[in-house]
Every structure is written in structure tokens, then in C-alpha cells.
Amino acid sequence: MNMVEKILARGAGKKEVSPGDVIVARVDLMVMHDLSSNFVIRVLENEMTNAVIADPSRIAFVFDHNFSPATEQAAETLASVRRFAARHGIRNVFDGGTGSVHHCIIESGLWAPGQIIIGCDSHTPIYGALGVFATGVGNNSMAALGFSQGLAWFRVPETMQVYFYGQPQAGVSARDVSQYTVSRIGEDGAVYKAVEYGGPYIQALDIEDRILFPLMSIDVGAKCGYVNPDFKTLAFAKAHSAAKEFEIFGNDPRTAYAEVIEIDVSKLEPQVACPPTVGNVKPVSEVAGTEVNVAEIGGSTGGRLSDIRTLAACLNGRKVARGVRVQVVPASRNIYRSALREGLLETLFEAGANIFPPSAGSNQALNMGALAQDEVMISTQARNFPGRNGHPKARHYLASAATVAASALAGRITDPRA
């Protein structure tokens, strides 16, 4: 069995499982941001009779979209979630300004290798880089099985592998490779499959970069994504998981795959996901010169300390292009503090950037970053669907921190290697 099958087997109390088996397994953690938590609560309170919470300690709410509610309705939504948490003894509530949902959970240590984590956010598979089986579920499933029973049902997925090899060119980051991978597999190329990201390139990455791959698994239709655990996984878990004891499950030798896709990263240049979908990925050379109005470092796939360092190094002693609004959104309070201590935020402030609270950033434009009809954004966000960040005719390009930084200086999409 592979990592995913072993974790699901243990969660279901079985010795082994096979692709296609339907199981019910114990869930270790249920994760929701402010929008999804509100929807799940409505199901529990309005559509279920005499519903109870099986184990409040296995539920976590993170307010990262409406981090500073701009309307009375939004404020009341957050207040209702807080009241629900207080009534039911849910103590893992990360209020506005704490950071992006999954970065908060990782830093808080509410996870451990070998666990099953479900969430109502489509990027929940991110924890697959940490030796965890993680996937998104619907609001009804979360309420009916998750909240009330501490369980979830799954059809054991078959597994495909994406094997990465070669040395990347200068200026080509893990973000570039992960974006290219979405286009290579196709937006429906892995429907309900587990995707293992492996090979010497993945093994050489640190955990911070590895998480970019499982995180984007939903963009190819996958049930989950994962990196086969190794010594880096163990070291990261010991440093960041609150669990004193845990078990790491790895693939058995000679693990079989339904399909293997090989990618030579040495052939890639920086990549840009172009409107209207995350799968419309092109080399930066094909879109260079496109004028931009907004450049953002932030979101579930951005706002890491390494991203902020990259932006600060590029902007140090310089000014952003006239007419470009640069938005910097740390992914967590710890990242925000580190950026402060390193002087990165002052560097960015002097360059003309705007610093926002740790959050999901302009994702869905609930608190910041809404685009007008003819405006163009380039960002490290995870999604670029029409209307997601403002007007449906606005255009949103997704890129690495280096490409975003170079574009902010030039006022147009720019190859960071130039």
C-alpha cells in the first residue's frame, strides 16, 4: 500500500484497503475558514435534529477571508461563528488577522503525520506534504458525519505519480513548476485520484516549497495529493506538530501507480497562469509586456516569508512603477513578525508597497484588492477565475514571487531573469 492507503486503512480500522473500496474513517481534524464554517453551522442547526458535536477539540475555525468585516452582515456572520464556538466548547478559533487558514493550522501544530484531515476549503490537500491524508468535503458531509460523528466516508482513490527530475534554471521556482504541473496534467486529468509528487526534484525541496504541489491538487480534479514522507517530513513534524507521538506512513517498496507523468524541470522557464483558469499556463515570455495595475504577494500559495524576502530584495532601494498598487499580505502572524524583525516590511513600505494584515489577502475580494473592469492583477494567489477578485472582466495572472516583484517594478508582466 502507499501512504494514502495506509492512513485510510488505519482510520477505518482495517488491515488494508484497495482503490475503489468505500470506507468510513475517523477524522483527526476538521478545518474551516470563516465562510465555510458559517455554512456548516447552518446545516447543523437548521437541517439536522438534535445534533451534537462529537469532539470540539477536533474542529478549527480560521477567519481569513473576512479578516476585517466591511459590512454589518459580514460582521454578524463572524459573530455567529464565535457564539457557536463558545456554546459548543470549540477552542481552536483563529480570529481575523491570524493568517491564511492552512498556514495557521500548520503553525499551530494541530496536525501530525499519519492523520486524516478534512476541510471545506478546496486547498485542504496541502497537508499531504506533511505525511497526512487531507481532502476537501462538502458542508453537509462536514456537519452530518464530521461534526456529529467525528467521521468521514471516502472511496479509496487510485494513485498516479508525477515524477520530477532535472535541475531548474536560475529564476525558476517551485511555484513555477507547480503551476506548469497543473497545465501538464490538465484541469480534469486526475479526477478523484491521489497524486503523488515525487522524484529527485521534489526530494530536494524544503517543506515550504513541497506544500505548493499537494495544495494545487484540486486544480487537476484530484481527491488528494501527497509527498512520500522522508527525513525532512519527520524533522518538520518534530519542530511544528503539537503531537508528542505520531506514526509516519510511507509507501511500500515497488508501489504501483495507475499512471506516471515525468517532468524535466530543467526545460522550464518561469510560468504564468493566465485568465480565465489556473490551467491556462504559459511561459512568461509569451505574456511579457502585459500591463498590470495590481501586484500582490499573498494568499494560500503566497505570503510566505521566502516570498516577502524575494519581493523585498527586488524592491530594495527602488520604487514600484507609477500606477501599480503593490499589496503584501503575510500568510501568518509569525511570518509578519519575522518580516518586521528582518526589516523587510520597512523596505517594502519605502518602495511604495501597502502592507495588509495576515489573511487570505484579496482572495474573493472580501476585504481588499477588488479590481475594476479594465484592471489587471498579477499575484501569488491560487485562483484567477473571472469575478473572483472583482469585476468579471478584470484579468488576473498567477505567478511566482519573483515574477510578481519584477512586474511590480516594470509596470508590466516581466521575466524575473531579465
Long-range contacts (C-beta under 8 A, 24 or more apart in sequence): 1-251, 1-252, 2-159, 2-194, 2-196, 2-228, 2-251, 2-252, 2-255, 3-131, 3-133, 3-196, 3-226, 3-228, 3-229, 3-249, 3-250, 3-251, 4-133, 4-156, 4-157, 4-159, 4-194, 4-224, 4-226, 5-156, 5-159, 6-249, 7-114, 7-115, 7-116, 7-132, 7-133, 7-249, 8-116, 8-133, 8-154, 8-156, 10-114, 10-249, 11-116, 11-133, 17-156, 18-156, 19-156, 19-157, 19-158, 19-159, 19-258, 20-155, 20-156, 20-158, 21-155, 21-156, 22-153, 22-154, 22-155, 22-156, 23-153, 23-154, 23-156, 24-145, 24-151, 24-152, 24-153, 25-116, 25-151, 25-152, 25-153, 25-154, 26-116, 26-150, 26-151, 27-58, 27-116, 27-117, 27-118, 27-146, 27-150, 27-151, 27-152, 28-58, 28-111, 28-112, 28-115, 28-116, 28-117, 29-58, 29-59, 29-60, 29-105, 29-110, 29-111, 29-115, 29-116, 29-117, 29-118, 30-58, 30-59, 30-60, 30-117, 30-118, 30-119, 30-142, 30-146, 30-147, 31-60, 31-62, 31-101, 31-102, 31-105, 31-117, 31-118, 31-119, 31-120, 31-121, 31-124, 32-59, 32-60, 32-61, 32-62, 32-101, 32-119, 32-120, 32-121, 32-142, 33-61, 33-62, 33-63, 33-64, 33-65, 33-101, 33-120, 33-121, 33-360, 34-61, 34-62, 34-63, 34-64, 34-65, 34-66, 34-77, 34-78, 34-81, 35-65, 35-66, 36-119, 36-120, 36-121, 36-139, 36-142, 37-61, 37-81, 37-120, 38-77, 38-80, 38-81, 39-120, 39-139, 40-120, 40-139, 40-142, 40-143, 40-147, 41-80, 41-81, 41-84, 41-143, 42-139, 43-139, 43-140, 43-142, 43-143, 43-144, 44-143, 44-147, 44-148, 45-84, 47-140, 47-143, 48-143, 48-144, 48-148, 51-143, 51-147, 51-148, 52-148, 53-88, 53-89, 53-90, 53-147, 53-148, 54-147, 54-148, 54-149, 54-150, 55-150, 56-88, 56-89, 56-90, 56-91, 57-91, 57-92, 58-150, 59-90, 59-92, 59-147, 60-92, 60-93, 60-94, 60-105, 60-108, 60-110, 61-85, 61-90, 61-92, 61-93, 61-94, 62-94, 62-98, 62-99, 62-100, 62-101, 62-104, 62-105, 63-93, 63-94, 63-95, 63-96, 63-98, 64-94, 64-96, 64-98, 64-99, 64-100, 64-101, 64-104, 64-359, 64-360, 65-359, 65-360, 65-363, 65-364, 65-366, 65-367, 66-96, 66-366, 66-367, 67-96, 67-97, 67-357, 67-358, 67-359, 67-360, 67-367, 68-96, 68-97, 68-357, 68-367, 69-96, 69-367, 70-366, 70-367, 74-366, 96-357, 96-359, 97-333, 97-357, 97-358, 97-359, 98-332, 98-333, 98-358, 99-330, 99-331, 99-332, 99-333, 99-335, 99-336, 99-358, 99-359, 100-298, 100-299, 100-300, 100-303, 100-331, 100-332, 100-358, 100-359, 100-360, 100-361, 101-300, 101-360, 102-126, 102-127, 102-215, 102-300, 103-300, 103-303, 103-304, 103-331, 103-332, 103-335, 104-332, 106-130, 106-211, 106-240, 107-240, 107-332, 107-334, 108-242, 109-240, 109-241, 109-242, 109-243, 110-242, 111-241, 111-243, 112-237, 112-241, 112-242, 112-243, 112-246, 113-229, 113-233, 113-234, 113-237, 113-241, 113-246, 113-247, 113-248, 113-249, 114-246, 114-247, 114-248, 114-249, 115-246, 116-152, 118-142, 118-146, 118-152, 122-218, 123-215, 123-216, 123-218, 123-300, 123-382, 125-214, 125-215, 125-217, 125-218, 125-222, 125-224, 125-225, 125-226, 126-211, 126-214, 126-215, 126-300, 127-214, 128-214, 128-217, 128-224, 128-225, 128-226, 128-227, 129-207, 129-210, 129-211, 129-213, 129-214, 129-215, 129-226, 129-227, 129-233, 130-207, 130-211, 130-233, 130-236, 130-237, 131-226, 131-229, 131-233, 131-237, 131-248, 131-249, 132-226, 133-224, 133-226, 134-214, 134-224, 135-223, 135-224, 136-218, 154-223, 155-192, 157-192, 157-193, 157-194, 157-222, 157-223, 157-224, 158-193, 158-194, 158-258, 159-193, 159-194, 159-195, 159-196, 159-255, 159-257, 159-258, 160-190, 160-193, 160-194, 160-195, 160-196, 160-257, 160-258, 160-259, 160-260, 160-261, 161-195, 161-196, 161-197, 161-198, 161-257, 161-259, 161-260, 161-261, 162-195, 162-196, 162-197, 162-198, 162-199, 162-213, 162-260, 162-261, 162-262, 162-263, 163-198, 163-199, 163-260, 163-261, 163-262, 163-263, 164-197, 164-198, 164-199, 164-200, 164-201, 164-202, 164-262, 164-263, 164-265, 165-199, 165-200, 165-201, 165-262, 165-263, 165-264, 165-265, 166-201, 166-264, 166-265, 166-266, 166-267, 167-265, 167-266, 168-201, 168-265, 168-266, 168-268, 169-266, 169-268, 169-269, 169-417, 170-417, 171-269, 171-270, 171-402, 171-415, 171-416, 171-417, 172-265, 172-268, 172-269, 172-270, 173-209, 173-270, 173-400, 173-401, 173-402, 174-205, 174-209, 174-210, 174-212, 174-213, 175-212, 175-301, 175-302, 175-380, 175-399, 175-400, 175-401, 176-268, 176-269, 176-270, 176-271, 176-399, 176-400, 176-403, 177-201, 177-263, 177-265, 177-268, 177-271, 178-212, 178-213, 178-215, 178-216, 178-301, 179-216, 179-271, 179-272, 179-273, 179-278, 179-281, 179-398, 179-399, 180-263, 180-268, 180-271, 180-281, 181-213, 181-216, 181-220, 181-263, 182-216, 182-219, 182-220, 182-273, 182-278, 182-279, 182-281, 183-271, 183-273, 183-279, 183-280, 183-281, 184-261, 184-263, 185-220, 185-261, 186-220, 186-279, 187-219, 187-220, 187-221, 187-277, 187-278, 187-279, 188-220, 188-221, 189-220, 189-221, 190-217, 190-220, 190-221, 190-222, 191-221, 191-222, 192-221, 192-222, 192-223, 193-221, 193-222, 193-223, 193-258, 194-222, 194-223, 194-224, 194-225, 194-226, 195-220, 195-222, 195-224, 195-225, 195-226, 196-225, 196-226, 196-227, 196-228, 196-251, 196-257, 197-225, 197-226, 197-227, 198-227, 198-228, 199-262, 201-265, 202-227, 203-230, 206-232, 207-232, 207-233, 207-236, 208-304, 208-306, 212-301, 215-300, 215-301, 215-382, 216-278, 216-301, 216-382, 219-278, 219-279, 220-279, 269-415, 269-417, 270-399, 270-400, 270-402, 270-403, 270-415, 270-416, 270-417, 271-399, 271-400, 272-378, 272-397, 272-398, 272-399, 272-403, 272-413, 273-384, 273-397, 273-398, 273-399, 274-384, 274-397, 275-384, 275-386, 275-395, 275-396, 275-397, 276-384, 276-385, 276-386, 277-384, 277-385, 278-382, 278-383, 278-384, 278-398, 284-399, 284-403, 284-413, 284-414, 284-415, 284-416, 285-415, 287-397, 287-413, 288-412, 288-413, 288-414, 288-415, 289-412, 289-413, 290-376, 290-397, 290-412, 290-413, 291-376, 291-411, 291-412, 292-324, 292-376, 292-377, 292-378, 292-397, 292-407, 292-408, 292-411, 292-412, 292-413, 293-323, 293-324, 293-325, 293-371, 293-375, 293-376, 293-377, 294-324, 294-325, 294-326, 294-327, 294-362, 294-369, 294-371, 294-375, 294-376, 294-377, 294-378, 294-379, 295-320, 295-324, 295-325, 295-326, 295-327, 295-377, 295-378, 295-379, 295-404, 295-405, 295-407, 295-408, 296-326, 296-327, 296-328, 296-329, 296-361, 296-362, 296-369, 296-377, 296-378, 296-379, 296-380, 296-381, 296-404, 297-326, 297-327, 297-328, 297-329, 297-379, 297-380, 297-401, 297-404, 297-405, 298-327, 298-328, 298-329, 298-330, 298-331, 298-356, 298-359, 298-360, 298-361, 298-362, 298-379, 298-380, 298-381, 299-329, 299-331, 299-360, 299-361, 299-362, 299-363, 299-379, 299-380, 299-381, 299-382, 300-331, 300-360, 300-363, 300-381, 300-382, 301-380, 301-381, 301-382, 301-398, 302-329, 302-331, 302-361, 302-379, 302-380, 302-381, 302-401, 302-404, 303-328, 303-329, 303-330, 303-331, 303-332, 303-335, 303-358, 303-361, 303-380, 304-331, 304-335, 305-330, 305-335, 305-338, 305-339, 306-401, 307-380, 307-401, 308-335, 308-339, 308-344, 308-345, 308-348, 308-401, 309-342, 309-344, 310-401, 310-402, 310-405, 311-348, 311-353, 311-401, 311-404, 311-405, 311-408, 312-344, 312-347, 312-348, 313-405, 314-402, 314-405, 314-406, 314-408, 314-409, 314-416, 315-347, 315-348, 315-351, 315-353, 315-405, 315-408, 315-409, 316-347, 316-351, 318-351, 318-409, 319-351, 319-352, 320-351, 320-352, 320-353, 320-408, 320-409, 321-408, 321-409, 321-410, 321-411, 321-412, 322-411, 323-411, 324-408, 324-411, 325-354, 326-351, 326-352, 326-353, 326-354, 326-408, 327-353, 327-354, 327-356, 327-361, 327-362, 327-368, 327-369, 327-379, 328-353, 328-354, 328-355, 328-356, 329-356, 329-357, 329-358, 329-359, 329-360, 329-361, 329-362, 330-358, 331-358, 332-358, 333-358, 353-408, 362-389, 363-388, 363-389, 364-388, 364-389, 365-389, 365-390, 371-396, 378-403, 378-404, 378-407, 378-413, 379-404, 380-404
